[in-house]
Amino acid sequence: MLKWLEQQKNAIQTPEELANKIKLNEKNMKDLKTVCSRFRMQITPYYLDLINWDDQKDPLRKLAVPDIRELKVKDGELADPIGDTNEELDNQPVQAITHRYEDRVLLYPTPECGGYCRHCFRRRLAGKKDFQLTQKQLDKALDYIGKHDEIHEVIMTGGDPLMLVDRKIFAILDRIKEMPHIWTIRIHTRMPVWNPYRITDKLAEGLRKYNPVWIVTHFNHPRELTDLAVEHLAKFVDNGINVLNQGVLLKGVNDDVETQRKLNWALIKARVKPYYMHHLDKAEGISHFRVGIKRGMKILRELRGTIPGYAIPHYILDIPGGYGKIPMQYHYLSTDGDGSIIVESPFSDLRTYEDGVNEKAEDANGVEEMKPIEMYPDEIIEKVGPEDDS
C-alpha cells in the first residue's frame, strides 16, 4: 500500500481511537463524542505526532481536535458563509460548480479531506457522503465548463482534490486540458499539511504535463512546515508547478506578528509564495477562532519592513453571501487638512510627498490632522486629463 494511503487508513476518526493515543478525561470524551456526532474528526498519524499533547493550548491541537464550542452558533454565522450556492446570485448552475467570477470556476470533485480543519468554512459538506459526486454529475460539471468560452481557469477545491487517486485526478485534468479556452488549472489542497506523503513523484511528474498548474496549500503555523513537508513540496516546484499558500488568521494559533513572520519565512524557504491571509469566514461554530479586522491589519502593518515584500500575503475578506473577495490593507497614504500627501514609512515616521520631482520629502510627524486619500470617479479623472510631460 502506498504510504499516503496507509496514513489515511490509520487516521484517528473517533474519540475512542484518540483515547488510545492520548489521555482523555470523562468530560473530554463526552465533548468529543458530542461534536463528532455532527462534524467529522480525522487526524493522520503524521499530524498526530506534530501536536504537543502536554499543552492544552497547543496551536496544532486546536487545528485538529474538535472543541465543544463548535456547536455554539452565534448570530451572523452561516452554513454557507461565502455563498457557494447563493440562489440570489445564481452562481451554481450545475452541481459541483460555483461560477462567481466570469473567467473562472470552482469545481468540487470530492467532499473528502485528509483531515478536518476545526475552522473549516465548508463544514456543511466536508466529509459528507451526501456530497459525493456520481460520474454523471462530474461529467455534467465538466460539460458546463467546456461550453463556456469565457472561463479561463478551473479551480479544483472541495473537500480536497488530492484525496482522489492519481488516475481520477488525471482523468479530470485530461478533460479540462482538451478545452482550448482553459488557460490555467489551480488545485487547492491541505494534503501537504495533513499527509505530505501524498505528494509522490508520480503525482508531481504527472501534473507537470498539464502546466501551467498552480497548487494552493493551506499552512497556518510554522510547525506544520516540517522537513518532510518541505521535501515533498519540492517535488511540485522541481516539476515546474507553482505553489502558493492561503492561510487563515486564527485566534490562539497565528494571531501574532512573530508567528506570522516565522510562517511566511518558512514558506519562502520552501519555495512557496505566501498568497492570502484570510480573515476567518463566518461559518457556524467557529467564532472561538475569530480575530478582529483591526488586529489583522495591525499584524500586516507590523510585518512590513521585517520580511521581504514578496513574503507578505494579501489580507483578504470574503464578503459573506458570495459577493467576492476584497483585500484589506493598512493605508500608508493620507493627506493633511490642506491636501498635502502624507506617507508613513514601514518604521512609522511620517513624511510629506509631492508629485513633482524636485520637492524634498519633509518631516510631517507634527501634522495635526490626517485623512485617507480619496479615490475619484473616472469621469473626474478624464476631465483633468493626462499629466503634462513637457
N, C-alpha and C positions, 0 to 999 in steps of 0.2 A: 504494500500500500504506500502511495506517495506520502511524504512526511506531512504535507499540509492537510491532507485528508485525515491522517492519523490524529493531528491536533484537533480537528473539528469533531472527530468521533469521540475523543476523550474529554471534550469540553464539559465544564460544570454547568448543569442546566437546572438543578433542583436544590432547594435548601438542604436536603439530606446529603446530597453529594458534596456540597460546600462544607457541611458539618464534619465530613470525613477528612477534610483538609485543614480546617481551622477550628478554633474553639468558639462555639456559639452558645449563649445562654438561652433560657426558655423564651425570654421576650424577643431576642434576635430571631429565633426560629419562627415564632408566631408572626412577627412583622414580615419576614421574608416570604413565608407562605402566603400571606395576605396579598403582598404586592405581586408575587409571581403568578397568582391566580388571574391577574389582569395583564401584566406586562412581562414578557419573557426575560429570563436571565441566561446568558451564555458567556462563559469565561474560558478561554483556551488555557491549557497547561502553561504555555509560554507566557501569557499575560499574567496568569496567577502568580508566577514566580517573580514578577516585577513589583508586586504590591508589598509594602511594609505592613504586615499584619499586626505588628506591635503598636502601630499608630492608628488610632480610630479616625484621625483626620487626614490620613494619607491621601493625597490628590488622586492617585491611580485607583485607590479603593473606592473613592467617591464616583469615579467614572464608570466603574464596572459592577459594583454591588448595589442591588435595589435598596431604596430608602422608603420608609413608610410615608414620608412626606409626598411621594409621587402620587398618592391617592387624594391629596388635597387640591381641588381645582378652585382657583381664585377667579374673581370677576375679570373678564377680559381675556382669559385664556381660551384657546380654541383647539378643537380636534384637528383642524387643518389650518394651522396658523399662517402658512404662506400661500394659501388659496390654490393648491394644485388642481382642485376641482371646482373652482368658483363658477357657479351657473350663470351669475350675472355677467361675467367676462367671457363665458362660453369658451374656456381655454382647454377643455378636454374633449376634443372632437371624437376620439375613439379611446377605448380602454388602453391603459398603459402609455398614454401620450399626454404631455402637457405642452401646449403651444402658446406660450405667453408672449415671447418676443418674435417678431416676424421671421427673423433669419435663423432661428434655432429652436430645437425642440428637446424636451426631456423624454427619454424612453426608459420605462421601468421593466426590465426583463425578469426580475425576481424580487420577492419581498424578503428573502433570506439574507442574514448578515453573519459575519464571522463571530461577532459578539454584539451585544445590545447595549448601546450607549445609554446611560441613565438620563441624558439631556436630549434625547432624540426628538427631532421636530416632526418625524413621520411615524411616531409610535402607534398611530392609529392603524398602520398597515405592516410595520416591521415585524417579520416573523409570522405573520398571519396567513394561514393556508387559504383563506378566502380570496387572497390577492395573488395566488399562484396563477400564472398565465397558461392557457392551453396553446398548442401550436397554432390553432386557427386564430386566436386573439393576437398572438405575436405577429402572424402573417398580415393581419388586418392593420396593425400598427405600422409595420414596415411598408405596406402598400400606401398608407396615408403619406408617409414621408416621401415615397417615390413619386407621388402625384403632385407634390407641392414644390415647384422650382424655386420658390423664394427662400426655402430652407437651405442653409449652407453649413450648418453644424448640427450633429446629433450628439446629445449628452446622455450617456448611459449612466443611470443612477438607480436608486432602489429604496430599500434593500441595498445589496452590494453586488454589482455585476460580476465581480471576481469570485463569487460563490458558485458560479456556473463552472462546469468543467471546460477545458480548453476547446474541445470540439464544438460545444454550444456557443461559446463566445465567438469563435472564428466563423461559424455558420451565420451568425447575425451580422458580423462585420463584412463577410463576403457579399451579403445582400446590399448593405449600405454602400460598399465600395463600387458597386455597379451603377450607382446613381451619380451622374456627372455633375449635378448641382450641389452635391455634398463635398465640401472642401476640407473640413476637419472633423475629427472624432474626439470626444472627450469622455473619459471614464472616471467616475467618482468612486473612490473606494477607501475603506478603512482597514482593509486586509493587511497592508504593510504594518499597521499598528497591532491588530489582534493576532495576526498569524503571518509573519514575514515569509515563512516557508512557501506561501502561495506564489511568490514571485520566482518561478522556476526559469531556467534557461529556455525551456521550450516555450513558455508563455511569452517571455520578453522577445525572443527571436521571432516568434510567430506574429506578434503585434507589429513588429518592425515593417512588415510589408504593407501595412495599412497607413503608414505615416503620411501626413502629419497626425500623430496621435498625442493627445495630452492626458496624462494621468494626474488626477487631483486627489491628494491624500488628505488625511484628517488627524494630524498630530496636534495634541492640545498641551502637552507637557514635555519638557526636555528629556525626562527619564524614559519616555516612550521611544526616543531615538537611540536605541541600543546599537551596539556594534553589529549585531545580527541584522537589525532592520536596515542599517546603513549599507551593509554588504549586499543585501538583496535589492534595495533601491537602486544600487549601482547597475544592476542588470538592465533596468529600464534605460537609464541615462546612457550607458555604453552602447545601447542599440538605437540611439538617436531619438529616444522618446522623451519629450519634455515632461518634467514633473513639477507640479505646483502644490501648495498646501493651503487648505482652508481650515483654520482653527475657529474655535468659539471662545469668547470671553466668558469665563465661568468663575463664579464666586467660590473661593476656597481652593481653587485649582490653579489658576494662572492670572488672577486679577491683581498682579503687582508688576512693577517695571522690571525687576531683576529676573523673574521667571520668564517674562516675555522676551527679555534680552537673550537669555540663555537658549530659549526655544528657537528664536529666529537665527541666532548664530549657528546652532546645531543643524538647522535646516540648510543653511547656506553651505556649511562644511560638507553636508551630504549631497550637495548639488541639487537641492530642492528650493524653488523660489517661494518665499512667503507671499501668498497671493491675497487672501482675505483673512481678517479677524472679524468674525461675525458677531454682531450683537445678538444675544440669545433670543430666539423666536418665542412667541407667546403660546407655546404648546401646553397642553393640560398637564399639571402636576410637576412642573419643573421650576417653579418660582424660587426654590431654595438655591438655585444656581444663578439667580439674576443679579446682574451688576448694572448700576445706573449709567446712562449715556454719558453724563458729565465725567464720571470716573473713567470710563473707557477713553474719552477724548484726552483726559489728563495723562493717562498712561501712554497714549500715542504721542502726545506732545513731549513727554519726558524721554521717550525713545529717540526722538530726533536729536542728532548730534552725538549720540552714543554708540550707534551702529550704522553701517553704510545705508544709504538711501534705498538701495535695491533689496535690503533685508527688512524693510519696514512694510508690513502688509497694509492694504486698504481696510479701514474700519467701516464695516458695511451693515446697514439696516435693511432687512427685507420687510417692506411695508405690509402689515397684516392684511390678509384677504387676497393676496395675489397681484398687488399693484406695482410690483417691481422692486429692485434693489437701488439704494442710494448710498453714496459714500458720505461718511461723516468725518470731518477733519477740523483740527484747530485752525483758526484763521490768523495767519501771520501778517495779513494786510489789514490795516484800519485807516481811518482818517481822523484828523483833529477837527475842532469846530470850524476851522477856516478852510477846510477842504484839502489840506496838505496830506500826502500819503505817509503813513507811519508803518514801518516794518519792524517786526520783532525777530531778533536773531534766535538761533537754537539755544543760546546762552542767556536768553530772557532780557537782553538790553534792547532798547528802542532807538531807532534811527529814522530820520526823515528821508524820504526818497522822492527825487524829482525825475520826471520822464526825460528831461533834457540831458544831454551827455556831459555838459560841463559843470553841473552843480555837484557840490560835495555833500555827502550824507552827513547831516548834523545830528548831534545828540538830541534825543527827543524824550528822555526819561522824565522830564518835568512837565510834560503836556497834561493839561487839566482834564480834557475831555477826549475820549476816543469812541469812534463809531465804526461799525462794519462798512467795508467798501460796498457801495450799491452796484447792482447789475442793471444795466439799462436795456430797454427793449430794442430789438433790431432796427425798428423804424427810426429811433433816435440816432443810433449809430450811423445809419445810412444818410441821415440829414447832415451829420457832422462831416462825413466824407473821409477819404483816406488821409493819412498823415502827409504833411508837406515834406518831401525828401530833398528840397532844394537847399 
